[in-house]
Amino acid sequence: MPEKMQMLGSRKGLTPAVQNYTNVVVSDNSGGKEAVIINVFGYRGALRRVPYANVGDLVMVSVRKGTPEVRKQKFKAVVIRQRMPFRRPDGNWISFEDNAVVIVNPDGTAKGTEIRGPVAREAAERWPKVASLATFII
């Protein structure tokens, strides 16, 4: 049986950035190019409020563009970049050029073997197996 996903830390204190039906870039070499967020895991909000995710959150995505093997399929993914600026505890404001995710397996490891572009430090701290594939962490 596969191990349970290992996610460290909480999702408190970050700016709402991506929500349901947000187009995101798949930033690994798993075969997907563009995807749409269709669910946010762990969101506990008010009734009929659109769930949102931040950097480091686990989401469900539907791959819209990519190789035929992964197109039109649903996968779990981790948000690694967001365009909305968010504040770190030291006072710095961080924002990226795009909204990006990394597709993960049921045990929490990345489906691809490399991650293109930077990874936010918040995502790297919560997902150590994803951080091990990052080329650089901001």
DSSP file (Angstrom, degrees, kcal/mol; ACC not computed):
  #  RESIDUE AA STRUCTURE BP1 BP2  ACC     N-H-->O    O-->H-N    N-H-->O    O-->H-N    TCO  KAPPA ALPHA  PHI   PSI    X-CA   Y-CA   Z-CA
    1    1 A M              0   0    0      0, 0.0     2,-0.1     0, 0.0     0, 0.0   0.000 360.0 360.0 360.0 141.9    0.0    0.0    0.0
    2    2 A P        -     0   0    0      0, 0.0     3,-0.1     0, 0.0     2,-0.0  -0.375 360.0-105.7 -70.5 150.6    1.3    3.5   -0.7
    3    3 A E        -     0   0    0      1,-0.1     2,-0.1    -2,-0.1     3,-0.1  -0.298  40.1 -95.9 -69.3 158.6    2.3    5.7    2.1
    4    4 A K        -     0   0    0      1,-0.1    -1,-0.1   104,-0.0   103,-0.1  -0.473  50.5 -91.0 -73.2 148.1    0.1    8.5    3.2
    5    5 A M        -     0   0    0    101,-0.3     2,-0.7    -2,-0.1   103,-0.2  -0.332  36.9-139.4 -60.3 138.5    1.0   11.9    1.8
    6    6 A Q        +     0   0    0    101,-0.5     2,-0.5    -3,-0.1   123,-0.3  -0.885  30.5 165.6-106.6 107.5    3.4   13.8    4.0
    7    7 A M        -     0   0    0     -2,-0.7     2,-0.3   120,-0.1   120,-0.2  -0.987  18.1-157.5-121.0 128.2    2.6   17.5    4.3
    8    8 A L        +     0   0    0    118,-2.3    -2,-0.0    -2,-0.5   117,-0.0  -0.769  49.0  11.8-105.9 149.3    4.2   19.6    7.0
    9    9 A G  S    S-     0   0    0     -2,-0.3     2,-0.2     2,-0.0    -2,-0.1  -0.144  80.1 -78.4  84.9-178.4    2.9   22.9    8.5
   10   10 A S        -     0   0    0      2,-0.1    -2,-0.1     1,-0.0   116,-0.0  -0.628  20.8-126.5-118.2 176.0   -0.4   24.7    8.2
   11   11 A R    >   +     0   0    0     -2,-0.2     3,-0.6    31,-0.1     2,-0.1   0.127  64.8 126.2-109.8  18.9   -2.1   26.9    5.7
   12   12 A K  T 3   +     0   0    0      1,-0.2    -2,-0.1     0, 0.0     0, 0.0  -0.461  61.5  21.0 -79.1 148.3   -2.8   29.8    8.0
   13   13 A G  T 3  S+     0   0    0      1,-0.2     2,-0.3    -2,-0.1    -1,-0.2   0.469  86.1 119.5  86.4   3.7   -1.7   33.4    7.4
   14   14 A L    <   -     0   0    0     -3,-0.6    -1,-0.2    72,-0.1    72,-0.1  -0.708  67.7-100.7-104.6 158.7   -1.2   33.5    3.6
   15   15 A T        -     0   0    0     -2,-0.3     2,-0.2    69,-0.1    69,-0.1  -0.517  39.7-107.5 -74.4 135.2   -3.0   35.6    1.0
   16   16 A P        +     0   0    0      0, 0.0    38,-0.2     0, 0.0     3,-0.1  -0.468  54.9 156.4 -61.0 126.9   -5.8   33.9   -1.0
   17   17 A A        +     0   0    0     36,-1.4     2,-0.4     1,-0.4    37,-0.2   0.765  49.3  26.9-123.0 -61.1   -4.3   33.5   -4.4
   18   18 A V  E     +A   53   0A   0     35,-2.0    35,-3.9    66,-0.1    -1,-0.4  -0.880  63.0 176.4-114.2 144.6   -5.7   30.8   -6.6
   19   19 A Q  E >   -A   52   0A   0     -2,-0.4     3,-1.3    33,-0.3    18,-0.3  -0.652  44.6 -45.3-131.9-173.6   -9.2   29.4   -6.4
   20   20 A N  T 3  S+     0   0    0     31,-1.1    18,-0.2     1,-0.2    -1,-0.2  -0.302 124.1  19.8 -58.8 142.2  -11.4   26.9   -8.3
   21   21 A Y  T 3  S+     0   0    0     16,-3.6     2,-0.5     1,-0.3    -1,-0.2   0.700  86.4 145.6  68.4  24.3  -11.3   27.2  -12.1
   22   22 A T    <   -     0   0    0     -3,-1.3    15,-2.1    15,-0.3     2,-0.4  -0.786  50.0-126.8 -87.1 132.3   -7.9   29.1  -12.0
   23   23 A N  E     -B   36   0B   0     -2,-0.5     2,-0.3    13,-0.2    13,-0.2  -0.656  35.5-179.3 -78.4 131.9   -5.7   28.3  -14.9
   24   24 A V  E     -B   35   0B   0     11,-2.9    11,-2.5    -2,-0.4     2,-0.4  -0.896  27.7-116.7-131.0 159.6   -2.2   27.2  -13.8
   25   25 A V  E     -Bc  34 100B   0     74,-2.7    76,-2.6    -2,-0.3     2,-0.8  -0.815  22.7-132.6 -95.0 133.6    1.0   26.1  -15.4
   26   26 A V  E     - c   0 101B   0      7,-2.0    76,-0.2    -2,-0.4     5,-0.1  -0.805  22.9-167.7 -85.7 114.5    2.2   22.5  -14.8
   27   27 A S        +     0   0    0     74,-2.8    89,-3.1    -2,-0.8     2,-0.2   0.133  54.7  70.6 -99.9  19.9    5.9   23.2  -13.9
   28   28 A D  B    S-H  115   0C   0     87,-0.2     3,-0.4     4,-0.2    87,-0.2  -0.718  87.8-105.4-124.4-179.5    7.3   19.7  -14.0
   29   29 A N  S    S+     0   0    0     85,-1.1    86,-0.1    -2,-0.2    84,-0.1  -0.136  78.9 115.9-100.2  38.7    8.0   17.1  -16.8
   30   30 A S  S    S-     0   0    0      2,-0.2    -1,-0.2    84,-0.1     3,-0.1   0.582  94.9 -95.9 -81.0 -10.1    5.1   14.8  -16.1
   31   31 A G  S    S+     0   0    0      1,-0.4    36,-2.3    -3,-0.4     2,-0.2   0.133  89.9 111.9 118.0 -19.9    3.5   15.6  -19.4
   32   32 A G  E     + D   0  66B   0     34,-0.2    -1,-0.4     1,-0.1    34,-0.3  -0.597  33.8 176.2 -86.4 148.3    1.1   18.3  -18.6
   33   33 A K  E    S+     0   0B   0     32,-3.3    -7,-2.0     1,-0.5     2,-0.3   0.720  70.1  14.6-113.9 -48.1    1.5   21.9  -19.8
   34   34 A E  E     +BD  25  65B   0     31,-1.5    30,-2.1    -9,-0.2    31,-1.8  -0.973  66.6 174.3-131.9 147.1   -1.6   23.7  -18.5
   35   35 A A  E     -BD  24  63B   0    -11,-2.5   -11,-2.9    -2,-0.3     2,-0.4  -0.916  23.7-131.1-144.6 168.5   -4.2   22.7  -16.0
   36   36 A V  E     -BD  23  62B   0     26,-2.0    26,-2.5    -2,-0.3     2,-0.4  -0.990  25.0-123.0-125.4 133.1   -7.3   24.0  -14.2
   37   37 A I  E     + D   0  61B   0    -15,-2.1   -16,-3.6    -2,-0.4   -15,-0.3  -0.617  34.0 168.6 -74.8 128.2   -7.8   23.8  -10.4
   38   38 A I  E     +     0   0B   0     22,-3.1     2,-0.3    -2,-0.4    23,-0.2   0.522  61.8  16.8-118.0 -10.7  -11.0   22.0   -9.6
   39   39 A N  E     - D   0  60B   0     21,-1.3    21,-2.6   -20,-0.1     2,-0.5  -0.979  56.5-146.4-159.7 149.1  -10.8   21.4   -5.9
   40   40 A V  E >   - D   0  59B   0     -2,-0.3     3,-0.9    19,-0.2     2,-0.3  -0.980  23.1-140.3-119.4 119.0   -8.8   22.6   -2.9
   41   41 A F  T 3  S+     0   0    0     17,-1.9    17,-0.3    -2,-0.5     3,-0.1  -0.565  82.1  17.1 -79.6 139.6   -8.1   20.0   -0.2
   42   42 A G  T 3  S+     0   0    0      1,-0.3     2,-0.5    -2,-0.3    -1,-0.2   0.509  82.7 144.1  83.6   4.5   -8.3   21.0    3.4
   43   43 A Y    <   -     0   0    0     -3,-0.9     2,-0.5     1,-0.0    -1,-0.3  -0.662  23.8-179.0 -80.9 127.0  -10.3   24.2    2.8
   44   44 A R        +     0   0    0     -2,-0.5     2,-0.2    -3,-0.1    -1,-0.0  -0.821  25.9 137.6-126.7  91.4  -12.8   24.9    5.5
   45   45 A G        -     0   0    0     -2,-0.5     3,-0.1     1,-0.2     2,-0.0  -0.483  54.3 -59.3-122.0-168.8  -14.8   28.0    4.7
   46   46 A A    >   -     0   0    0     -2,-0.2     3,-1.7     1,-0.1    -1,-0.2  -0.268  69.1 -77.5 -73.1 160.9  -18.3   29.4    4.8
   47   47 A L  T 3  S+     0   0    0      1,-0.3    -1,-0.1     3,-0.0     3,-0.1  -0.359 115.2   5.0 -60.8 134.7  -21.1   27.8    2.8
   48   48 A R  T 3  S+     0   0    0      1,-0.2     2,-0.4    -3,-0.1    -1,-0.3   0.564  93.7 137.0  64.9  13.3  -21.0   28.6   -0.9
   49   49 A R    <   -     0   0    0     -3,-1.7    -1,-0.2     1,-0.0    -4,-0.1  -0.733  62.9-112.7 -86.4 138.0  -17.7   30.4   -0.6
   50   50 A V        -     0   0    0     -2,-0.4    -4,-0.1    -3,-0.1     2,-0.1  -0.556  34.9-122.1 -71.8 123.9  -15.3   29.6   -3.4
   51   51 A P        -     0   0    0      0, 0.0   -31,-1.1     0, 0.0     2,-0.3  -0.394  29.6-161.3 -69.6 143.7  -12.4   27.7   -1.9
   52   52 A Y  E     -A   19   0A   0    -33,-0.2     2,-0.3    -2,-0.1   -33,-0.3  -0.854   5.3-153.2-123.4 159.6   -8.9   29.2   -2.4
   53   53 A A  E     -A   18   0A   0    -35,-3.9   -35,-2.0    -2,-0.3   -36,-1.4  -0.910   4.9-161.2-129.2 157.5   -5.4   27.8   -2.2
   54   54 A N    >   -     0   0    0     -2,-0.3     3,-1.7   -37,-0.2    25,-0.3  -0.595  48.1 -53.7-122.2-175.3   -2.0   29.4   -1.4
   55   55 A V  T 3  S+     0   0    0      1,-0.2    25,-0.2    -2,-0.2    -1,-0.1  -0.474 126.0  21.8 -63.3 129.9    1.6   28.4   -2.0
   56   56 A G  T 3  S+     0   0    0     23,-3.1    -1,-0.2     1,-0.3     2,-0.2   0.363  92.2 130.6  94.6  -4.1    2.1   24.9   -0.6
   57   57 A D    <   -     0   0    0     -3,-1.7    22,-2.1    22,-0.1     2,-0.5  -0.503  58.9-119.7 -85.5 153.7   -1.5   23.8   -0.6
   58   58 A L  E     + E   0  78B   0    -17,-0.3   -17,-1.9    20,-0.2     2,-0.3  -0.801  40.3 171.2 -91.8 127.7   -2.7   20.5   -2.1
   59   59 A V  E     -DE  40  77B   0     18,-3.0    18,-3.0    -2,-0.5     2,-0.5  -0.860  34.0-120.4-131.3 164.1   -5.2   20.9   -4.9
   60   60 A M  E     -DE  39  76B   0    -21,-2.6   -22,-3.1    -2,-0.3   -21,-1.3  -0.935  35.5-170.9-104.6 130.3   -7.0   18.7   -7.5
   61   61 A V  E     -DE  37  75B   0     14,-3.2    14,-2.4    -2,-0.5     2,-0.5  -0.887  21.6-144.6-122.6 153.5   -6.3   19.7  -11.1
   62   62 A S  E     -DE  36  74B   0    -26,-2.5   -26,-2.0    -2,-0.3     2,-0.4  -0.980  26.5-131.1-112.8 120.3   -7.6   18.8  -14.5
   63   63 A V  E     +D   35   0B   0     10,-2.2     9,-2.1    -2,-0.5    10,-0.3  -0.585  29.6 173.6 -76.9 124.7   -5.0   18.8  -17.2
   64   64 A R  E     +     0   0B   0    -30,-2.1     2,-0.4    -2,-0.4   -29,-0.2   0.781  65.8  29.8-100.9 -35.9   -6.2   20.7  -20.3
   65   65 A K  E    S+D   34   0B   0    -31,-1.8   -32,-3.3     5,-0.1   -31,-1.5  -0.982  86.8  72.2-129.1 140.5   -3.0   20.8  -22.4
   66   66 A G  E    S-D   32   0B   0     -2,-0.4   -34,-0.2   -34,-0.3   -35,-0.0  -0.984  81.6 -16.6 155.6-161.4   -0.2   18.3  -22.6
   67   67 A T    >>  -     0   0    0    -36,-2.3     4,-1.8    -2,-0.3     3,-1.2  -0.350  65.0-111.0 -71.1 155.2    0.6   14.8  -23.8
   68   68 A P  T 34 S+     0   0    0      0, 0.0    -1,-0.1     0, 0.0   -37,-0.0   0.760 113.8  64.1 -60.3 -24.3   -2.3   12.5  -24.7
   69   69 A E  T 34 S+     0   0    0      1,-0.2   -38,-0.0   -38,-0.1    -2,-0.0   0.819 115.2  27.6 -69.8 -29.5   -1.5   10.2  -21.7
   70   70 A V  T X4 S+     0   0    0     -3,-1.2     3,-1.1   -39,-0.2    -7,-0.3   0.593  93.7 109.5-109.5 -13.5   -2.3   13.0  -19.1
   71   71 A R  T 3< S+     0   0    0     -4,-1.8    -7,-0.2     1,-0.2     3,-0.1  -0.320  84.3  15.2 -64.4 147.5   -4.8   15.2  -21.0
   72   72 A K  T 3  S+     0   0    0     -9,-2.1     2,-0.3     1,-0.2    -1,-0.2   0.753 103.5 116.1  61.8  28.1   -8.4   15.1  -19.7
   73   73 A Q    <   -     0   0    0     -3,-1.1   -10,-2.2   -10,-0.3     2,-0.4  -0.891  62.7-124.6-124.2 157.7   -7.4   13.5  -16.4
   74   74 A K  E     +E   62   0B   0     -2,-0.3     2,-0.3   -12,-0.2   -12,-0.2  -0.832  32.1 171.2-102.7 138.4   -7.5   14.6  -12.8
   75   75 A F  E     -E   61   0B   0    -14,-2.4   -14,-3.2    -2,-0.4     2,-0.3  -0.957  35.2-112.3-138.9 156.6   -4.4   14.6  -10.6
   76   76 A K  E     +EF  60 104B   0     28,-0.5    28,-2.5    -2,-0.3     2,-0.3  -0.717  43.7 177.9 -84.2 144.6   -3.4   15.9   -7.2
   77   77 A A  E     -EF  59 103B   0    -18,-3.0   -18,-3.0    -2,-0.3     2,-0.4  -0.957  27.3-129.7-146.1 161.2   -1.0   18.8   -7.3
   78   78 A V  E     -EF  58 102B   0     24,-2.4    24,-2.0    -2,-0.3     2,-0.5  -0.956  25.6-125.1-115.0 132.3    0.9   21.2   -5.1
   79   79 A V  E     + F   0 101B   0    -22,-2.1   -23,-3.1    -2,-0.4    22,-0.3  -0.655  34.7 168.1 -76.3 123.0    0.9   24.9   -5.7
   80   80 A I  E     +     0   0B   0     20,-2.3    40,-1.9    -2,-0.5     2,-0.3   0.613  61.9  27.2-112.1 -18.2    4.5   26.1   -5.9
   81   81 A R  E     - F   0 100B   0     19,-1.5    19,-1.6    38,-0.1     2,-0.3  -0.995  59.3-174.1-143.0 148.1    4.1   29.7   -7.3
   82   82 A Q        -     0   0    0     -2,-0.3    14,-2.0    17,-0.2    17,-0.2  -0.997  23.5-145.3-141.6 147.1    1.4   32.3   -7.2
   83   83 A R  S    S+     0   0    0     -2,-0.3    -1,-0.1    12,-0.2    16,-0.1   0.808  77.5  91.4 -79.0 -31.0    1.0   35.7   -8.8
   84   84 A M  S    S-     0   0    0     11,-0.1    12,-0.1     1,-0.1   -69,-0.1  -0.479  87.3-114.1 -66.6 127.8   -0.8   37.3   -5.9
   85   85 A P        -     0   0    0      0, 0.0     2,-0.3     0, 0.0    10,-0.2  -0.365  36.2-170.9 -63.2 140.1    1.8   39.0   -3.6
   86   86 A F  E     -J   94   0D   0      8,-2.5     8,-2.8    -4,-0.1     2,-0.4  -0.964  18.2-122.9-132.5 153.4    2.0   37.4   -0.1
   87   87 A R  E     -J   93   0D   0     -2,-0.3     6,-0.2     6,-0.2   -72,-0.1  -0.780  16.6-147.5-101.7 134.1    3.9   38.6    2.9
   88   88 A R    >   -     0   0    0      4,-2.9     3,-2.2    -2,-0.4   -74,-0.0  -0.565  32.8-105.0 -90.9 161.3    6.5   36.5    4.7
   89   89 A P  T 3  S+     0   0    0      0, 0.0    -1,-0.1     0, 0.0    -2,-0.0   0.772 119.6  60.3 -59.3 -25.3    7.0   36.8    8.5
   90   90 A D  T 3  S-     0   0    0      2,-0.1    -3,-0.0     1,-0.0     0, 0.0   0.500 122.6-103.4 -81.7  -1.3   10.2   38.8    8.0
   91   91 A G  S <  S+     0   0    0     -3,-2.2     2,-0.2     1,-0.3    -1,-0.0   0.295  76.2 134.5 102.6  -9.4    8.2   41.5    6.2
   92   92 A N        -     0   0    0     -5,-0.1    -4,-2.9     1,-0.0     2,-0.5  -0.479  47.7-140.1 -75.1 143.9    9.2   40.8    2.6
   93   93 A W  E     -J   87   0D   0     -6,-0.2     2,-0.4    -2,-0.2    -6,-0.2  -0.915  21.3-168.4-103.6 130.5    6.5   40.7   -0.1
   94   94 A I  E     +J   86   0D   0     -8,-2.8    -8,-2.5    -2,-0.5     2,-0.3  -0.952  14.0 162.0-122.8 136.2    6.9   37.9   -2.7
   95   95 A S        -     0   0    0     -2,-0.4     2,-0.2   -10,-0.2   -12,-0.2  -0.981  20.0-147.6-146.8 154.6    5.1   37.4   -6.0
   96   96 A F        -     0   0    0    -14,-2.0   -15,-0.0    -2,-0.3     3,-0.0  -0.644  27.5-111.2-115.8 172.7    5.9   35.3   -9.0
   97   97 A E  S    S+     0   0    0     -2,-0.2     2,-0.3     1,-0.1   -14,-0.1   0.713  94.0  12.2 -77.9 -21.1    5.2   35.7  -12.7
   98   98 A D  S    S-     0   0    0    -16,-0.1     2,-0.6   -73,-0.0    -2,-0.1  -0.930  75.6-104.0-148.2 168.6    2.7   32.8  -13.0
   99   99 A N        +     0   0    0     -2,-0.3   -74,-2.7   -76,-0.2     2,-0.3  -0.899  50.1 176.6 -95.2 123.9    0.5   30.4  -11.0
  100  100 A A  E     -cF  25  81B   0    -19,-1.6   -20,-2.3    -2,-0.6   -19,-1.5  -0.955  16.4-170.6-136.5 150.3    2.2   27.0  -11.1
  101  101 A V  E     -cF  26  79B   0    -76,-2.6   -74,-2.8    -2,-0.3     2,-0.4  -0.882  16.4-139.9-131.6 163.7    1.7   23.5   -9.7
  102  102 A V  E     - F   0  78B   0    -24,-2.0   -24,-2.4    -2,-0.3     2,-0.3  -0.999  26.1-126.4-123.5 126.8    3.6   20.2   -9.5
  103  103 A I  E     - F   0  77B   0     -2,-0.4     8,-2.8   -26,-0.2     9,-0.5  -0.557  31.3-162.9 -74.9 133.0    1.6   17.0  -10.1
  104  104 A V  E     -GF 110  76B   0    -28,-2.5   -28,-0.5    -2,-0.3     6,-0.2  -0.844  15.3-122.9-119.9 154.8    2.2   14.6   -7.2
  105  105 A N    >   -     0   0    0      4,-3.3     3,-1.9    -2,-0.3     6,-0.1  -0.320  43.8 -92.8 -81.0 171.0    1.6   10.8   -6.7
  106  106 A P  T 3  S+     0   0    0      0, 0.0  -101,-0.3     0, 0.0    -1,-0.1   0.749 126.3  55.7 -60.5 -22.7   -0.7    9.5   -3.9
  107  107 A D  T 3  S-     0   0    0      2,-0.1  -101,-0.5  -103,-0.1     3,-0.1   0.439 121.7-103.9 -90.7   2.5    2.4    9.1   -1.6
  108  108 A G  S <  S+     0   0    0     -3,-1.9     2,-0.2     1,-0.3    22,-0.1   0.422  79.3 126.8  95.8  -1.1    3.3   12.8   -2.0
  109  109 A T        -     0   0    0      1,-0.1    -4,-3.3    20,-0.1    -1,-0.3  -0.592  68.2 -98.3 -86.7 153.8    6.3   12.4   -4.4
  110  110 A A  B     -G  104   0B   0     19,-0.3    -6,-0.3    -6,-0.2    -1,-0.1  -0.419  20.2-140.5 -70.2 144.2    6.4   14.4   -7.6
  111  111 A K  S    S+     0   0    0     -8,-2.8    -1,-0.1    -2,-0.1    -7,-0.1   0.852  85.1  57.5 -73.7 -34.5    5.2   12.6  -10.7
  112  112 A G  S    S-     0   0    0     -9,-0.5   -82,-0.1     2,-0.1     3,-0.1  -0.192  81.3-128.4 -85.6-177.6    8.0   14.2  -12.8
  113  113 A T  S    S+     0   0    0      1,-0.2     2,-0.3   -84,-0.1    -1,-0.1   0.466  85.7  31.0-113.4  -5.4   11.7   14.1  -12.3
  114  114 A E        -     0   0    0      2,-0.0   -85,-1.1    21,-0.0     2,-0.5  -0.992  64.7-140.3-149.3 154.5   12.5   17.8  -12.5
  115  115 A I  B     -Hi  28 134C   0     18,-1.1    20,-0.6    -2,-0.3     2,-0.4  -0.972  17.9-143.9-117.8 125.9   10.8   21.1  -11.7
  116  116 A R        +     0   0    0    -89,-3.1    18,-0.0    -2,-0.5    -2,-0.0  -0.734  63.3   5.1 -89.8 134.0   11.2   24.0  -14.1
  117  117 A G  S    S-     0   0    0     -2,-0.4    18,-0.5     2,-0.0    19,-0.5  -0.144 101.9 -36.9  87.3 176.1   11.4   27.5  -12.5
  118  118 A P        -     0   0    0      0, 0.0     2,-0.4     0, 0.0    19,-0.2  -0.295  47.5-146.4 -74.6 158.5   11.6   28.6   -8.9
  119  119 A V  B     -k  137   0E   0     17,-1.5    19,-2.4    -4,-0.1   -38,-0.1  -0.986  23.9-114.2-122.7 134.3    9.7   27.1   -6.0
  120  120 A A     >  -     0   0    0    -40,-1.9     4,-2.0    -2,-0.4     3,-0.4  -0.387  20.0-126.8 -67.2 144.6    8.5   29.1   -3.1
  121  121 A R  H  > S+     0   0    0      1,-0.2     4,-2.2     2,-0.2     5,-0.2   0.835 108.7  59.8 -61.7 -33.5   10.1   28.4    0.3
  122  122 A E  H  > S+     0   0    0      1,-0.2     4,-1.4     2,-0.2    -1,-0.2   0.890 107.8  44.8 -63.3 -39.3    6.7   27.9    1.9
  123  123 A A  H  > S+     0   0    0     -3,-0.4     4,-1.9   -43,-0.2    -1,-0.2   0.877 111.7  53.0 -70.9 -37.7    6.0   25.0   -0.5
  124  124 A A  H  < S+     0   0    0     -4,-2.0     7,-0.3     1,-0.2    -2,-0.2   0.857 108.7  49.7 -67.0 -34.9    9.4   23.5   -0.1
  125  125 A E  H  < S+     0   0    0     -4,-2.2    -1,-0.2     1,-0.2    -2,-0.2   0.859 115.2  42.9 -72.3 -34.5    9.1   23.4    3.7
  126  126 A R  H  < S+     0   0    0     -4,-1.4  -118,-2.3     1,-0.2    -2,-0.2   0.769 122.0  38.4 -82.2 -25.6    5.7   21.7    3.6
  127  127 A W     X  +     0   0    0     -4,-1.9     4,-2.2  -120,-0.2     3,-0.5  -0.753  62.4 173.0-127.5  83.0    6.6   19.2    0.8
  128  128 A P  H  > S+     0   0    0      0, 0.0     4,-1.3     0, 0.0    -1,-0.1   0.829  80.4  55.5 -62.3 -32.9   10.2   18.0    1.3
  129  129 A K  H  4 S+     0   0    0   -123,-0.3     4,-0.3     1,-0.2   -19,-0.3   0.845 110.8  44.9 -70.6 -31.6    9.9   15.3   -1.5
  130  130 A V  H >4 S+     0   0    0     -3,-0.5     3,-1.3     1,-0.2     4,-0.4   0.873 109.4  56.7 -74.3 -38.1    8.9   18.0   -4.0
  131  131 A A  H >< S+     0   0    0     -4,-2.2     3,-0.9    -7,-0.3    -2,-0.2   0.779  94.3  67.2 -65.0 -26.5   11.6   20.4   -2.7
  132  132 A S  T 3< S+     0   0    0     -4,-1.3    -1,-0.3     1,-0.2    -2,-0.2   0.737 102.7  46.7 -68.1 -20.0   14.3   17.7   -3.5
  133  133 A L  T <  S+     0   0    0     -3,-1.3   -18,-1.1    -4,-0.3    -1,-0.2   0.518  87.3 113.0 -95.3  -6.9   13.6   18.1   -7.2
  134  134 A A  B <   -i  115   0C   0     -3,-0.9     3,-0.2    -4,-0.4   -18,-0.1  -0.408  56.5-153.1 -71.6 139.2   13.6   21.9   -7.2
  135  135 A T  S    S-     0   0    0    -20,-0.6     2,-0.3   -18,-0.5    -1,-0.1   0.891  81.7  -1.4 -77.5 -41.0   16.4   23.7   -9.1
  136  136 A F        -     0   0    0    -19,-0.5   -17,-1.5   -16,-0.0     2,-0.4  -0.988  64.8-147.0-150.5 148.3   16.2   26.7   -6.9
  137  137 A I  B      k  119   0E   0     -2,-0.3   -17,-0.2   -19,-0.2   -16,-0.0  -0.932 360.0 360.0-116.8 130.5   14.1   27.8   -4.0
  138  138 A I              0   0    0    -19,-2.4   -18,-0.2    -2,-0.4    -1,-0.1   0.375 360.0 360.0-108.2 360.0   13.1   31.4   -3.3
